[in-house]
Amino acid sequence: MDRLARRLVFAQAIDVATFCAFYLLIAQSAHTERNPLIAALFALGGFALVGLAKMGVVSVVAYRTTMFHTPSKKLIIAISTATASGIAGAGFNLASLVDSL
């Protein structure tokens, strides 16, 4: 796995870990989730399914990026955006966790 893919997996894993920690430590209802995709996954299998689905998608993307010897600029921008999204998501999850405690 190259550096770009490792950063993506790490950022999204931190996002999933803080999301799961929030729902484990704070007794929140699934009805408070505003993202309709996450709410649907939550309704189907709880927060564990959300984490598994997210890490599954990230693993597929990371694997696919290693197949290219030199990724295109569009792919680099897309993966960098997903990495930034994971970092921002982890920050918001952590802020929600700290605010609730």
N, CA, C and O of each residue as an XYZ file, in Angstrom:
404
protein
N       0.851     -1.170      0.000
C       0.000      0.000      0.000
C       0.893      1.228      0.000
O       1.852      1.308      0.768
N       0.578      2.172     -0.854
C       1.407      3.367     -0.922
C       1.006      4.375      0.160
O       0.043      4.164      0.898
N       1.747      5.448      0.234
C       1.561      6.446      1.281
C       0.182      7.093      1.218
O      -0.434      7.346      2.253
N      -0.298      7.359      0.021
C      -1.604      7.985     -0.160
C      -2.715      7.093      0.393
O      -3.616      7.572      1.082
N      -2.649      5.807      0.092
C      -3.658      4.863      0.569
C      -3.567      4.664      2.073
O      -4.592      4.542      2.745
N      -2.355      4.630      2.609
C      -2.195      4.469      4.064
C      -2.789      5.650      4.813
O      -3.427      5.473      5.851
N      -2.581      6.860      4.289
C      -3.173      8.036      4.931
C      -4.691      7.979      4.909
O      -5.350      8.328      5.889
N      -5.244      7.532      3.779
C      -6.693      7.411      3.660
C      -7.237      6.421      4.676
O      -8.202      6.722      5.377
N      -6.634      5.252      4.762
C      -7.098      4.228      5.697
C      -6.963      4.718      7.130
O      -7.869      4.509      7.937
N      -5.856      5.362      7.463
C      -5.655      5.851      8.829
C      -6.687      6.923      9.198
O      -7.279      6.869     10.276
N      -6.900      7.890      8.310
C      -7.843      8.971      8.604
C      -9.263      8.435      8.752
O      -9.988      8.850      9.656
N      -9.662      7.527      7.883
C     -11.013      6.988      7.974
C     -11.163      6.049      9.174
O     -12.241      5.969      9.763
N     -10.100      5.344      9.538
C     -10.153      4.476     10.718
C     -10.315      5.300     11.992
O     -11.054      4.911     12.896
N      -9.631      6.430     12.065
C      -9.793      7.329     13.221
C     -11.218      7.873     13.263
O     -11.807      7.994     14.337
N     -11.771      8.201     12.099
C     -13.146      8.678     12.024
C     -14.109      7.599     12.523
O     -15.007      7.892     13.311
N     -13.933      6.373     12.079
C     -14.805      5.278     12.514
C     -14.637      5.017     14.005
O     -15.624      4.786     14.704
N     -13.417      5.049     14.498
C     -13.168      4.794     15.922
C     -13.826      5.854     16.801
O     -14.423      5.520     17.824
N     -13.725      7.128     16.416
C     -14.348      8.177     17.224
C     -15.865      8.115     17.112
O     -16.567      8.410     18.080
N     -16.386      7.732     15.934
C     -17.830      7.560     15.765
C     -18.346      6.458     16.689
O     -19.347      6.640     17.382
N     -17.660      5.316     16.696
C     -18.076      4.204     17.551
C     -17.929      4.554     19.025
O     -18.785      4.194     19.833
N     -16.861      5.246     19.383
C     -16.673      5.655     20.776
C     -17.796      6.577     21.225
O     -18.272      6.477     22.356
N     -18.219      7.472     20.343
C     -19.310      8.383     20.690
C     -20.588      7.611     20.977
O     -21.270      7.881     21.966
N     -20.916      6.655     20.123
C     -22.154      5.913     20.321
C     -22.057      4.899     21.451
O     -23.083      4.514     22.013
N     -20.853      4.455     21.801
C     -20.701      3.558     22.945
C     -20.736      4.304     24.272
O     -21.338      3.834     25.238
N     -20.089      5.467     24.319
C     -19.976      6.199     25.588
C     -21.157      7.112     25.876
O     -21.491      7.346     27.037
N     -21.781      7.622     24.848
C     -22.911      8.534     25.021
C     -24.163      7.813     24.535
O     -24.217      7.341     23.400
N     -25.147      7.734     25.384
C     -26.382      7.024     25.019
C     -27.199      7.881     24.050
O     -28.132      8.580     24.446
N     -26.824      7.809     22.777
C     -27.521      8.568     21.737
C     -28.466      7.660     20.984
O     -28.256      6.450     20.889
N     -29.496      8.258     20.459
C     -30.414      7.512     19.621
C     -29.947      7.570     18.177
O     -29.275      8.520     17.776
N     -30.293      6.574     17.408
C     -29.964      6.572     15.981
C     -30.737      7.653     15.251
O     -30.384      8.027     14.132
N     -31.787      8.155     15.876
C     -32.617      9.179     15.240
C     -31.932     10.546     15.203
O     -32.406     11.453     14.519
N     -30.833     10.702     15.924
C     -30.129     11.986     15.920
C     -29.179     12.120     14.732
O     -28.671     13.210     14.469
N     -28.936     11.031     14.018
C     -28.038     11.065     12.857
C     -28.710     11.801     11.706
O     -29.853     11.509     11.353
N     -27.994     12.754     11.125
C     -28.575     13.576     10.065
C     -28.195     13.139      8.663
O     -28.856     13.518      7.697
N     -27.146     12.353      8.539
C     -26.745     11.849      7.233
C     -27.664     10.684      6.871
O     -27.682      9.681      7.585
N     -28.430     10.791      5.778
C     -29.400      9.729      5.474
C     -28.758      8.376      5.170
O     -29.337      7.340      5.495
N     -27.587      8.364      4.561
C     -26.911      7.091      4.287
C     -26.466      6.420      5.579
O     -26.654      5.216      5.755
N     -25.889      7.183      6.464
C     -25.458      6.642      7.755
C     -26.669      6.219      8.574
O     -26.627      5.190      9.249
N     -27.747      6.998      8.525
C     -28.963      6.639      9.256
C     -29.554      5.327      8.740
O     -30.048      4.519      9.527
N     -29.505      5.110      7.420
C     -30.020      3.863      6.856
C     -29.164      2.680      7.295
O     -29.695      1.636      7.675
N     -27.838      2.837      7.246
C     -26.955      1.769      7.717
C     -27.152      1.509      9.204
O     -27.121      0.367      9.661
N     -27.356      2.586      9.945
C     -27.580      2.467     11.382
C     -28.864      1.692     11.648
O     -28.910      0.862     12.556
N     -29.907      1.958     10.864
C     -31.177      1.260     11.042
C     -31.056     -0.220     10.685
O     -31.729     -1.062     11.278
N     -30.201     -0.532      9.721
C     -30.042     -1.927      9.301
C     -29.196     -2.755     10.264
O     -29.484     -3.932     10.479
N     -28.155     -2.156     10.846
C     -27.259     -2.977     11.654
C     -26.565     -2.274     12.790
O     -25.625     -2.827     13.360
N     -26.981     -1.094     13.139
C     -26.353     -0.387     14.242
C     -25.035      0.264     13.862
O     -24.649      0.287     12.693
N     -24.363      0.782     14.849
C     -23.124      1.510     14.564
C     -22.019      0.591     14.069
O     -21.091      1.041     13.397
N     -22.111     -0.693     14.397
C     -21.101     -1.642     13.914
C     -21.161     -1.783     12.397
O     -20.124     -1.868     11.740
N     -22.370     -1.807     11.837
C     -22.505     -1.900     10.386
C     -21.985     -0.636      9.713
O     -21.409     -0.698      8.627
N     -22.185      0.501     10.352
C     -21.660      1.753      9.802
C     -20.144      1.683      9.721
O     -19.565      2.032      8.692
N     -19.495      1.241     10.781
C     -18.041      1.128     10.790
C     -17.527      0.102      9.797
O     -16.539      0.346      9.104
N     -18.191     -1.041      9.723
C     -17.769     -2.077      8.778
C     -17.953     -1.633      7.335
O     -17.088     -1.879      6.495
N     -19.061     -0.986      7.044
C     -19.309     -0.523      5.676
C     -18.296      0.542      5.272
O     -17.769      0.521      4.159
N     -18.034      1.461      6.175
C     -17.093      2.530      5.855
C     -15.683      1.992      5.648
O     -15.010      2.372      4.689
N     -15.236      1.122      6.526
C     -13.896      0.567      6.377
C     -13.817     -0.383      5.185
O     -12.758     -0.523      4.572
N     -14.925     -1.033      4.855
C     -14.945     -1.879      3.665
C     -14.746     -1.073      2.395
O     -13.968     -1.454      1.520
N     -15.455      0.045      2.301
C     -15.307      0.915      1.125
C     -13.892      1.487      1.061
O     -13.284      1.538     -0.008
N     -13.379      1.912      2.197
C     -12.024      2.480      2.238
C     -10.989      1.427      1.852
O     -10.029      1.738      1.148
N     -11.170      0.198      2.299
C     -10.226     -0.867      1.948
C     -10.228     -1.151      0.453
O      -9.172     -1.365     -0.142
N     -11.409     -1.154     -0.154
C     -11.501     -1.373     -1.595
C     -10.820     -0.240     -2.352
O     -10.078     -0.480     -3.304
N     -11.072      0.991     -1.928
C     -10.450      2.141     -2.591
C      -8.935      2.092     -2.427
O      -8.203      2.339     -3.386
N      -8.457      1.780     -1.232
C      -7.009      1.710     -1.000
C      -6.381      0.608     -1.834
O      -5.286      0.781     -2.369
N      -7.061     -0.519     -1.950
C      -6.536     -1.613     -2.770
C      -6.492     -1.215     -4.238
O      -5.522     -1.502     -4.940
N      -7.542     -0.557     -4.693
C      -7.607     -0.165     -6.108
C      -6.547      0.884     -6.449
O      -6.035      0.899     -7.568
N      -6.213      1.753     -5.505
C      -5.199      2.766     -5.803
C      -3.817      2.161     -5.928
O      -2.960      2.706     -6.624
N      -3.590      1.035     -5.259
C      -2.281      0.400     -5.362
C      -2.109     -0.321     -6.695
O      -0.995     -0.698     -7.058
N      -3.202     -0.513     -7.424
C      -3.127     -1.186     -8.724
C      -2.520     -0.281     -9.800
O      -1.962     -0.764    -10.785
N      -2.633      1.030     -9.602
C      -2.086      1.981    -10.565
C      -0.653      2.316    -10.180
O      -0.365      2.566     -9.009
N       0.247      2.323    -11.158
C       1.632      2.669    -10.848
C       1.756      4.156    -10.553
O       2.412      4.551     -9.589
N       1.130      4.974    -11.377
C       1.094      6.412    -11.131
C      -0.363      6.850    -11.195
O      -0.939      6.927    -12.280
N      -0.964      7.139    -10.038
C      -2.374      7.536    -10.047
C      -2.561      8.887    -10.746
O      -1.674      9.740    -10.741
N      -3.728      9.049    -11.337
C      -4.019     10.299    -12.036
C      -4.235     11.423    -11.027
O      -4.420     11.182     -9.834
N      -4.209     12.646    -11.528
C      -4.418     13.797    -10.648
C      -5.813     13.787    -10.053
O      -6.004     14.183     -8.904
N      -6.797     13.333    -10.837
C      -8.173     13.262    -10.327
C      -8.273     12.274     -9.173
O      -8.965     12.535     -8.189
N      -7.592     11.148     -9.288
C      -7.605     10.154     -8.232
C      -6.899     10.670     -6.982
O      -7.360     10.430     -5.866
N      -5.808     11.361     -7.159
C      -5.084     11.937     -6.018
C      -5.956     12.956     -5.303
O      -5.997     12.984     -4.073
N      -6.655     13.796     -6.064
C      -7.538     14.798     -5.460
C      -8.690     14.121     -4.727
O      -9.044     14.536     -3.624
N      -9.282     13.081     -5.323
C     -10.396     12.379     -4.685
C      -9.964     11.713     -3.382
O     -10.673     11.797     -2.380
N      -8.816     11.059     -3.387
C      -8.341     10.391     -2.175
C      -7.934     11.409     -1.118
O      -8.167     11.192      0.071
N      -7.337     12.500     -1.531
C      -6.977     13.551     -0.574
C      -8.218     14.172      0.048
O      -8.217     14.504      1.234
N      -9.268     14.330     -0.734
C     -10.527     14.855     -0.202
C     -11.137     13.872      0.794
O     -11.630     14.282      1.845
N     -11.108     12.587      0.472
C     -11.632     11.576      1.391
C     -10.806     11.516      2.676
O     -11.351     11.286      3.755
N      -9.502     11.720      2.563
C      -8.645     11.751      3.747
C      -8.985     12.962      4.616
O      -9.097     12.848      5.837
N      -9.147     14.109      3.984
C      -9.521     15.316      4.730
C     -10.893     15.158      5.369
O     -11.123     15.645      6.476
N     -11.805     14.481      4.679
C     -13.128     14.221      5.234
C     -13.041     13.342      6.476
O     -13.765     13.565      7.447
N     -12.169     12.356      6.452
C     -11.978     11.504      7.620
C     -11.405     12.265      8.804
O     -11.812     12.054      9.946
N     -10.462     13.147      8.524
C      -9.863     13.956      9.592
C     -10.903     14.912     10.179
O     -10.997     15.063     11.397
N     -11.680     15.552      9.308
C     -12.722     16.462      9.785
C     -13.801     15.707     10.549
O     -14.279     16.178     11.581
N     -14.185     14.532     10.044
C     -15.188     13.722     10.742
C     -14.725     13.300     12.115
O     -15.500     13.329     13.070
N     -13.464     12.906     12.226
C     -12.917     12.532     13.528
C     -12.911     13.726     14.473
O     -13.195     13.589     15.663
N     -12.587     14.892     13.939
C     -12.604     16.098     14.766
C     -13.995     16.426     15.274
O     -14.169     16.749     16.449
N     -14.992     16.346     14.392
C     -16.369     16.615     14.803
C     -16.871     15.553     15.784
O     -17.578     15.877     16.738
N     -16.514     14.304     15.557
C     -16.917     13.246     16.498
C     -16.288     13.464     17.865
O     -16.947     13.301     18.892
N     -15.019     13.830     17.876
C     -14.331     14.090     19.139
C     -14.931     15.294     19.855
O     -15.102     15.282     21.074
N     -15.249     16.335     19.083
C     -15.863     17.531     19.677
C     -17.233     17.186     20.280
O     -17.571     17.654     21.367
N     -18.004     16.378     19.579
C     -19.306     15.966     20.100
C     -19.150     15.128     21.366
O     -19.920     15.265     22.317
N     -18.155     14.271     21.361
C     -17.904     13.422     22.525
C     -17.503     14.258     23.736
O     -18.024     14.059     24.833
N     -16.588     15.183     23.539
C     -16.127     16.040     24.637
C     -17.262     16.938     25.129
O     -17.416     17.146     26.332
N     -18.057     17.471     24.195
C     -19.163     18.347     24.578
C     -20.220     17.595     25.369
O     -20.823     18.154     26.285
N     -20.451     16.341     25.028
C     -21.473     15.553     25.720
C     -21.031     15.086     27.099
O     -21.856     14.860     27.983
N     -19.721     14.944     27.273
C     -19.238     14.506     28.579
C     -19.192     15.682     29.513
O     -18.810     15.533     30.674
